[in-house]
Amino acid sequence: MTAILKSAMAIDELANTLQQIARDDNKQVTDYTNAEIVHEAKYVLSCFHEDGHLNNEDYKGENGEEQYKWAVGQVRKLNAFIKKFA
């Protein structure tokens, strides 16, 4: 497993998204390019900042303290991931 893929799979929401699109595309997660993985990371990050997404509600703290802490952690990890691999 490449470093970028190992890092991506360590971020819950990005890992879930990559696994879902791989199933939808009838591919393996390992089939995606680094650029495609970074693109998905940026999309996942945007969901934490856009109204109408459950992740945004979590990030605003609307779904309890535990979900808020999880969302803050995901945003932090996604930002670091994008900075490192973009």
Backbone as CSV, one residue per row, in Angstrom:
resi,resn,N_x,N_y,N_z,CA_x,CA_y,CA_z,C_x,C_y,C_z
1,MET,0.854,-1.178,0.000,0.000,0.000,0.000,0.899,1.240,0.000
2,THR,0.579,2.181,-0.860,1.373,3.398,-0.962,1.169,4.280,0.266
3,ALA,2.090,5.208,0.462,2.006,6.110,1.616,0.727,6.945,1.566
4,ILE,0.380,7.426,0.392,-0.825,8.262,0.290,-2.071,7.447,0.609
5,LEU,-2.124,6.228,0.120,-3.302,5.407,0.373,-3.376,4.990,1.844
6,LYS,-2.243,4.688,2.431,-2.210,4.343,3.859,-2.695,5.527,4.701
7,SER,-2.247,6.722,4.361,-2.686,7.928,5.071,-4.168,8.185,4.859
8,ALA,-4.638,8.003,3.631,-6.054,8.233,3.322,-6.942,7.276,4.097
9,MET,-6.539,6.024,4.204,-7.367,5.027,4.872,-7.365,5.203,6.388
10,ALA,-6.472,6.039,6.900,-6.438,6.330,8.337,-7.399,7.451,8.725
11,ILE,-8.042,8.053,7.737,-9.012,9.131,7.978,-10.394,8.534,7.716
12,ASP,-11.175,8.381,8.767,-12.452,7.658,8.691,-13.316,8.054,7.501
13,GLU,-13.617,9.321,7.399,-14.571,9.776,6.392,-14.006,9.635,4.980
14,LEU,-12.721,9.884,4.807,-12.093,9.715,3.490,-12.051,8.239,3.126
15,ALA,-11.714,7.382,4.066,-11.676,5.940,3.805,-13.059,5.440,3.385
16,ASN,-14.098,5.869,4.096,-15.462,5.459,3.744,-15.840,5.927,2.345
17,THR,-15.506,7.155,2.017,-15.827,7.697,0.699,-15.090,6.950,-0.400
18,LEU,-13.796,6.712,-0.205,-13.016,5.990,-1.211,-13.546,4.575,-1.412
19,GLN,-13.909,3.914,-0.338,-14.455,2.558,-0.447,-15.788,2.566,-1.178
20,GLN,-16.613,3.561,-0.910,-17.912,3.649,-1.571,-17.772,3.927,-3.063
21,ILE,-16.930,4.878,-3.425,-16.798,5.171,-4.867,-16.126,4.013,-5.591
22,ALA,-15.231,3.309,-4.918,-14.610,2.133,-5.547,-15.680,1.074,-5.839
23,ARG,-16.580,0.840,-4.880,-17.680,-0.106,-5.118,-18.552,0.375,-6.272
24,ASP,-18.882,1.655,-6.279,-19.724,2.208,-7.337,-19.069,2.094,-8.711
25,ASP,-17.742,2.241,-8.746,-16.995,2.195,-10.006,-16.513,0.785,-10.364
26,ASN,-16.845,-0.193,-9.526,-16.342,-1.564,-9.707,-14.823,-1.595,-9.811
27,LYS,-14.181,-0.878,-8.895,-12.726,-0.807,-8.833,-12.269,-1.168,-7.427
28,GLN,-10.966,-1.229,-7.269,-10.340,-1.322,-5.957,-9.869,0.079,-5.584
29,VAL,-9.810,0.370,-4.311,-9.324,1.681,-3.870,-7.905,1.909,-4.397
30,THR,-7.132,0.849,-4.501,-5.743,0.955,-4.977,-5.656,1.352,-6.449
31,ASP,-6.759,1.307,-7.186,-6.771,1.672,-8.604,-6.760,3.188,-8.822
32,TYR,-7.076,3.961,-7.799,-7.157,5.412,-7.966,-5.777,6.052,-7.924
33,THR,-5.621,7.102,-8.709,-4.348,7.832,-8.735,-4.230,8.723,-7.503
34,ASN,-3.021,9.176,-7.251,-2.815,10.103,-6.134,-3.664,11.352,-6.313
35,ALA,-3.735,11.854,-7.534,-4.530,13.061,-7.801,-6.010,12.823,-7.500
36,GLU,-6.515,11.654,-7.852,-7.922,11.342,-7.575,-8.172,11.237,-6.072
37,ILE,-7.232,10.677,-5.344,-7.379,10.550,-3.892,-7.372,11.926,-3.232
38,VAL,-6.468,12.790,-3.664,-6.419,14.152,-3.121,-7.703,14.902,-3.468
39,HIS,-8.197,14.721,-4.683,-9.459,15.356,-5.093,-10.597,14.923,-4.169
40,GLU,-10.677,13.643,-3.857,-11.717,13.152,-2.950,-11.537,13.721,-1.550
41,ALA,-10.291,13.845,-1.113,-10.025,14.424,0.219,-10.540,15.856,0.277
42,LYS,-10.326,16.616,-0.788,-10.818,17.993,-0.825,-12.346,18.037,-0.800
43,TYR,-12.964,17.099,-1.518,-14.426,17.040,-1.514,-14.944,16.701,-0.109
44,VAL,-14.356,15.684,0.512,-14.789,15.282,1.853,-14.630,16.450,2.823
45,LEU,-13.507,17.150,2.738,-13.288,18.314,3.596,-14.369,19.366,3.361
46,SER,-14.744,19.594,2.114,-15.760,20.604,1.811,-17.102,20.261,2.450
47,CYS,-17.387,18.982,2.609,-18.659,18.567,3.214,-18.762,18.975,4.682
48,PHE,-17.621,19.139,5.340,-17.634,19.586,6.729,-17.935,21.085,6.833
49,HIS,-17.776,21.813,5.727,-17.940,23.266,5.742,-19.196,23.754,5.020
50,GLU,-19.944,22.841,4.405,-21.116,23.246,3.629,-22.400,22.862,4.346
51,ASP,-23.316,23.820,4.444,-24.628,23.543,5.021,-25.316,22.442,4.220
52,GLY,-26.094,21.640,4.912,-26.841,20.581,4.255,-26.180,19.215,4.344
53,HIS,-24.956,19.165,4.821,-24.260,17.898,4.981,-24.280,17.504,6.458
54,LEU,-24.452,16.226,6.721,-24.418,15.761,8.110,-23.082,16.071,8.763
55,ASN,-21.999,15.986,7.987,-20.685,16.296,8.545,-20.607,17.748,9.002
56,ASN,-21.292,18.629,8.301,-21.325,20.034,8.695,-22.041,20.187,10.037
57,GLU,-23.129,19.467,10.196,-23.854,19.512,11.479,-22.954,19.015,12.609
58,ASP,-22.206,17.937,12.341,-21.278,17.425,13.353,-20.213,18.468,13.671
59,TYR,-19.685,19.103,12.636,-18.615,20.089,12.803,-19.089,21.332,13.553
60,LYS,-20.371,21.657,13.417,-20.951,22.786,14.146,-21.337,22.415,15.572
61,GLY,-21.276,21.125,15.892,-21.636,20.673,17.229,-23.113,20.435,17.426
62,GLU,-23.865,20.323,16.342,-25.314,20.160,16.439,-25.731,18.738,16.820
63,ASN,-24.810,17.793,16.745,-25.152,16.396,17.012,-24.435,15.839,18.238
64,GLY,-24.070,16.730,19.137,-23.456,16.303,20.383,-21.950,16.479,20.402
65,GLU,-21.421,16.452,21.611,-19.994,16.705,21.837,-19.101,15.642,21.187
66,GLU,-19.514,14.389,21.263,-18.705,13.312,20.692,-18.564,13.466,19.179
67,GLN,-19.663,13.744,18.494,-19.621,13.937,17.039,-18.842,15.193,16.671
68,TYR,-18.950,16.228,17.489,-18.195,17.456,17.258,-16.696,17.175,17.320
69,LYS,-16.274,16.469,18.358,-14.853,16.155,18.502,-14.363,15.292,17.341
70,TRP,-15.192,14.339,16.927,-14.845,13.494,15.787,-14.666,14.350,14.533
71,ALA,-15.611,15.251,14.292,-15.567,16.095,13.092,-14.348,17.011,13.100
72,VAL,-14.035,17.598,14.230,-12.858,18.461,14.331,-11.600,17.652,14.016
73,GLY,-11.528,16.443,14.520,-10.394,15.575,14.230,-10.291,15.226,12.758
74,GLN,-11.438,14.952,12.136,-11.448,14.630,10.710,-10.976,15.820,9.874
75,VAL,-11.443,17.001,10.205,-11.043,18.212,9.484,-9.537,18.440,9.636
76,ARG,-9.043,18.265,10.845,-7.615,18.437,11.094,-6.795,17.441,10.254
77,LYS,-7.210,16.180,10.250,-6.501,15.148,9.490,-6.591,15.399,7.988
78,LEU,-7.759,15.813,7.519,-7.928,16.095,6.087,-7.058,17.272,5.649
79,ASN,-7.022,18.318,6.441,-6.171,19.462,6.103,-4.707,19.062,6.029
80,ALA,-4.251,18.270,6.987,-2.854,17.816,6.993,-2.582,16.908,5.798
81,PHE,-3.518,16.040,5.479,-3.381,15.131,4.339,-3.243,15.925,3.034
82,ILE,-4.125,16.883,2.850,-4.106,17.692,1.618,-2.821,18.487,1.531
83,LYS,-2.395,19.068,2.628,-1.152,19.828,2.638,0.031,18.944,2.261
84,LYS,0.036,17.732,2.755,1.163,16.829,2.504,1.175,16.271,1.082
85,PHE,0.011,15.951,0.536,-0.024,15.213,-0.729,-0.478,16.015,-1.948
86,ALA,-0.983,17.217,-1.739,-1.460,18.014,-2.895,-0.291,18.664,-3.625
